Amino acid sequence: MAELPSWGQKVDAQVQQYIAALQRVPQANLYWSFISRRYFGSELEKIRESMTVHLCPRQADLAEAR
């Protein structure tokens, strides 16, 4: 942020609003994921409490293990 150039007060304010919106995207995505249960399903409350998500092995890794 400190290295951004200045385009004048009006444009700088718009750029700051844009950057603030971009910073909120990950938080909004996480919030939506908890609300929708799409990714966490029945494990939702457990994940919310522990803040830990256990990932499944990749299909390629499973194929190599055979």
Secondary structure, DSSP 4 states (H G I P E B T S, - for coil): -TT-----HHHHHHHHHHHHHHHHHHHHHHHHHHHH-TTTGGGHHHHHHH---PPPPPHHHHHHH-
